[in-house]
Amino acid sequence: MHQPRWVPQREAAFALSTSERTLSRMRNDGTLVQGICWRRKVPHNRNSHILYDLEKCIDELSGQARAAQLETDLQQINEKKEVYP
C-alpha cells in the first residue's frame, strides 16, 4: 500500500525538475489532481501552503507523457497511410 510522503512545493519542484510556477499551472489545469497529487496543508484555508505526493505526481506526469507519445505515434502512422493509399 502506498503511504504518501507529502512534500512542500519548493522540494516538489526540485524533485520534478520544474518550477514552482509550472506546478501551480499544472494544478490549475488539472494535470495534477487535487487530493491525489496535491493538497493544502490546512484544507479549508485557500491561502495554505501546498503539499505534493511526489510518487503520485510522477505517476501522473509519466502517464501523460506516455499518452502524448502514443498520440504522436498514431499521427505518424496516419500520415504514412495517406502517403501510401
Residue frames as a rotation matrix with the C-alpha (Angstrom) as fourth column:
MET 1
0.579 0.815 0.000 0.00
0.815 -0.579 0.000 0.00
0.000 0.000 -1.000 0.00
HIS 2
-0.174 -0.611 0.773 1.26
0.594 -0.691 -0.413 3.45
0.786 0.387 0.483 -0.94
GLN 3
0.357 0.175 -0.918 1.93
0.865 -0.432 0.254 5.68
-0.352 -0.885 -0.306 2.06
PRO 4
0.673 -0.079 0.735 2.09
0.473 -0.718 -0.510 9.23
0.568 0.691 -0.446 0.68
ARG 5
-0.149 -0.738 -0.658 5.05
0.917 -0.353 0.188 11.36
-0.370 -0.575 0.729 1.54
TRP 6
0.775 0.538 0.332 3.81
0.617 -0.756 -0.216 14.92
0.134 0.373 -0.918 1.30
VAL 7
-0.299 -0.929 -0.217 6.50
0.914 -0.344 0.214 17.48
-0.273 -0.135 0.952 0.48
PRO 8
0.185 0.328 -0.926 6.39
0.176 -0.939 -0.297 21.29
-0.967 -0.108 -0.231 0.18
GLN 9
0.940 0.338 0.034 6.16
0.108 -0.203 -0.973 22.96
-0.322 0.919 -0.228 -3.20
ARG 10
0.479 -0.825 -0.301 9.82
-0.869 -0.493 -0.031 24.01
-0.123 0.277 -0.953 -3.39
GLU 11
-0.371 -0.610 0.700 11.01
-0.524 0.760 0.384 20.45
-0.767 -0.224 -0.601 -2.72
ALA 12
0.335 0.592 0.733 8.49
0.346 0.646 -0.681 19.05
-0.876 0.481 0.012 -5.21
ALA 13
0.924 -0.016 -0.382 9.61
-0.325 -0.561 -0.761 21.50
-0.202 0.827 -0.524 -7.90
PHE 14
-0.001 -0.999 -0.037 13.23
-0.963 -0.009 0.268 20.47
-0.268 0.036 -0.963 -7.39
ALA 15
-0.371 -0.128 0.920 12.42
-0.196 0.979 0.057 16.74
-0.908 -0.160 -0.388 -7.38
LEU 16
0.449 0.649 0.615 10.28
0.511 0.378 -0.772 17.03
-0.733 0.661 -0.162 -10.53
SER 17
-0.576 -0.794 0.195 12.83
0.662 -0.312 0.682 19.27
-0.480 0.522 0.705 -12.30
THR 18
-0.013 0.619 0.785 10.33
0.789 -0.476 0.389 22.05
0.615 0.624 -0.482 -12.83
SER 19
-0.824 -0.235 0.516 9.50
-0.045 -0.880 -0.473 25.46
0.565 -0.413 0.715 -11.41
GLU 20
-0.771 0.582 -0.259 7.04
0.371 0.080 -0.925 26.26
-0.518 -0.809 -0.277 -8.66
ARG 21
-0.401 0.617 -0.677 5.09
-0.700 -0.683 -0.208 28.32
-0.591 0.390 0.706 -11.20
THR 22
-0.570 0.163 -0.806 4.78
-0.622 0.556 0.552 25.29
0.537 0.815 -0.215 -13.50
LEU 23
-0.892 0.279 -0.355 3.49
0.430 0.765 -0.480 23.22
0.138 -0.581 -0.802 -10.58
SER 24
-0.572 0.698 -0.430 0.87
-0.078 -0.568 -0.819 25.92
-0.816 -0.435 0.380 -10.00
ARG 25
-0.376 0.403 -0.834 -0.15
-0.922 -0.247 0.296 25.80
-0.087 0.881 0.465 -13.67
MET 26
-0.744 0.052 -0.666 -0.40
-0.187 0.941 0.282 22.01
0.641 0.334 -0.691 -13.57
ARG 27
-0.815 0.521 -0.254 -2.64
0.427 0.245 -0.871 22.24
-0.391 -0.818 -0.422 -10.51
ASN 28
-0.413 0.670 -0.617 -4.85
-0.418 -0.741 -0.525 24.86
-0.809 0.041 0.586 -12.16
ASP 29
-0.276 0.310 -0.910 -5.26
-0.952 0.045 0.303 23.00
0.135 0.950 0.283 -15.45
GLY 30
0.651 0.657 0.380 -5.97
-0.730 0.680 0.075 19.68
-0.210 -0.326 0.922 -13.72
THR 31
0.229 -0.651 -0.723 -2.79
-0.497 0.561 -0.662 17.91
0.837 0.512 -0.195 -14.77
LEU 32
-0.859 -0.435 -0.271 -2.03
0.056 0.445 -0.894 17.31
0.510 -0.783 -0.357 -11.10
VAL 33
0.022 0.990 -0.136 -5.21
0.175 0.130 0.976 16.17
0.984 -0.045 -0.170 -9.35
GLN 34
-0.300 -0.038 0.953 -6.17
-0.804 -0.527 -0.274 17.66
0.513 -0.849 0.128 -6.00
GLY 35
0.518 0.477 0.710 -6.35
-0.825 0.498 0.267 15.07
-0.226 -0.724 0.651 -3.24
ILE 36
0.955 -0.257 0.149 -4.22
0.288 0.927 -0.241 12.62
-0.076 0.273 0.959 -5.20
CYS 37
0.239 -0.906 0.349 -1.16
0.738 -0.064 -0.672 14.59
0.632 0.418 0.653 -6.33
TRP 38
-0.766 -0.504 0.399 -1.50
0.176 -0.762 -0.623 17.60
0.618 -0.407 0.673 -4.08
ARG 39
0.330 0.846 -0.418 -3.37
0.815 -0.032 0.579 19.00
0.477 -0.532 -0.700 -1.09
ARG 40
0.259 -0.185 0.948 -3.38
-0.311 -0.945 -0.100 22.05
0.915 -0.269 -0.302 1.12
LYS 41
-0.753 -0.594 -0.284 -1.56
0.121 0.300 -0.946 21.89
0.647 -0.747 -0.154 4.43
VAL 42
-0.751 0.652 -0.102 -4.67
-0.030 -0.188 -0.982 23.41
-0.659 -0.734 0.161 6.06
PRO 43
-0.653 0.397 0.645 -7.50
0.728 0.565 0.388 22.01
-0.211 0.723 -0.658 3.91
HIS 44
0.348 0.931 0.106 -10.10
0.931 -0.331 -0.152 24.78
-0.106 0.152 -0.983 4.30
ASN 45
0.388 -0.313 -0.867 -7.65
0.063 -0.929 0.364 27.68
-0.920 -0.196 -0.341 4.00
ARG 46
0.911 0.043 0.411 -7.23
0.407 0.082 -0.910 28.72
-0.073 0.996 0.057 0.34
ASN 47
0.681 -0.710 0.178 -4.01
-0.605 -0.683 -0.409 30.56
0.412 0.171 -0.895 1.29
SER 48
0.699 -0.390 0.599 -2.49
-0.323 0.574 0.752 27.49
-0.637 -0.720 0.275 2.91
HIS 49
-0.325 -0.895 -0.305 0.77
-0.833 0.118 0.541 26.02
-0.448 0.430 -0.784 1.67
ILE 50
0.682 0.477 -0.554 0.51
-0.707 0.623 -0.335 23.27
0.186 0.620 0.762 -0.96
LEU 51
-0.160 -0.682 0.713 1.94
-0.637 0.624 0.454 19.81
-0.754 -0.382 -0.534 -0.33
TYR 52
0.267 0.156 -0.951 2.68
-0.928 0.307 -0.210 17.25
0.260 0.939 0.227 -3.04
ASP 53
0.552 -0.120 0.825 2.78
-0.190 0.946 0.264 13.45
-0.812 -0.302 0.499 -3.10
LEU 54
-0.174 -0.743 -0.647 5.84
-0.821 -0.253 0.512 13.02
-0.544 0.620 -0.566 -5.33
GLU 55
-0.797 -0.143 0.587 5.13
0.075 0.941 0.331 9.40
-0.600 0.308 -0.739 -6.24
LYS 56
0.141 0.941 0.307 1.61
0.667 0.139 -0.732 10.24
-0.732 0.308 -0.608 -7.45
CYS 57
0.521 -0.023 -0.853 2.87
-0.413 -0.882 -0.228 13.32
-0.747 0.472 -0.469 -9.31
ILE 58
-0.557 -0.801 -0.219 5.48
-0.637 0.244 0.731 11.26
-0.532 0.547 -0.646 -11.12
ASP 59
-0.588 0.427 0.687 2.89
0.494 0.862 -0.112 8.58
-0.640 0.274 -0.718 -11.97
GLU 60
0.478 0.855 -0.203 0.51
0.401 -0.417 -0.816 11.20
-0.782 0.308 -0.542 -13.32
LEU 61
0.369 -0.403 -0.838 3.13
-0.658 -0.749 0.071 13.06
-0.656 0.525 -0.542 -15.33
SER 62
-0.744 -0.658 0.116 4.68
-0.399 0.576 0.713 9.91
-0.536 0.484 -0.691 -16.82
GLY 63
-0.248 0.754 0.608 1.22
0.638 0.600 -0.483 8.68
-0.729 0.269 -0.630 -17.80
GLN 64
0.699 0.492 -0.519 0.60
0.006 -0.730 -0.683 11.93
-0.715 0.474 -0.513 -19.63
ALA 65
-0.128 -0.831 -0.542 3.99
-0.784 -0.249 0.568 11.68
-0.607 0.498 -0.619 -21.32
ARG 66
-0.766 -0.108 0.634 3.14
0.153 0.927 0.343 8.16
-0.625 0.360 -0.693 -22.49
ALA 67
0.243 0.944 0.222 -0.24
0.615 0.027 -0.788 9.32
-0.751 0.328 -0.574 -23.80
ALA 68
0.557 -0.100 -0.824 1.36
-0.466 -0.859 -0.211 12.21
-0.687 0.502 -0.525 -25.70
GLN 69
-0.566 -0.818 -0.106 3.92
-0.604 0.324 0.728 9.84
-0.561 0.476 -0.677 -27.25
LEU 70
-0.492 0.481 0.726 1.16
0.524 0.829 -0.194 7.42
-0.695 0.285 -0.660 -28.26
GLU 71
0.595 0.747 -0.297 -0.74
0.251 -0.523 -0.814 10.25
-0.763 0.410 -0.499 -29.92
THR 72
0.148 -0.648 -0.747 2.39
-0.787 -0.534 0.308 11.29
-0.599 0.542 -0.589 -31.84
ASP 73
-0.787 -0.442 0.431 2.96
-0.169 0.826 0.538 7.70
-0.593 0.351 -0.724 -32.97
LEU 74
-0.059 0.861 0.505 -0.64
0.656 0.415 -0.630 7.41
-0.752 0.294 -0.590 -34.16
GLN 75
0.640 0.239 -0.731 -0.34
-0.253 -0.832 -0.494 10.66
-0.726 0.501 -0.471 -36.11
GLN 76
-0.333 -0.854 -0.400 2.79
-0.772 0.003 0.635 9.36
-0.541 0.521 -0.660 -37.83
ILE 77
-0.689 0.164 0.706 1.05
0.316 0.944 0.089 6.11
-0.652 0.285 -0.703 -38.75
ASN 78
0.393 0.918 0.042 -1.89
0.511 -0.181 -0.840 8.03
-0.764 0.352 -0.541 -40.20
GLU 79
0.375 -0.345 -0.860 0.45
-0.639 -0.769 0.029 10.26
-0.672 0.538 -0.509 -42.22
LYS 80
-0.730 -0.673 0.119 2.14
-0.419 0.579 0.699 7.18
-0.539 0.461 -0.705 -43.71
LYS 81
-0.303 0.709 0.636 -1.27
0.615 0.656 -0.438 5.76
-0.728 0.258 -0.635 -44.67
GLU 82
0.635 0.561 -0.531 -2.08
0.024 -0.702 -0.712 8.96
-0.772 0.439 -0.459 -46.52
VAL 83
-0.080 -0.768 -0.636 1.18
-0.830 -0.302 0.469 8.76
-0.552 0.565 -0.613 -48.50
TYR 84
-0.936 -0.254 -0.244 0.66
-0.343 0.810 0.476 5.08
0.077 0.529 -0.845 -49.39
PRO 85
-0.162 0.979 0.121 -3.06
-0.977 -0.142 -0.158 4.58
-0.138 -0.143 0.980 -50.05
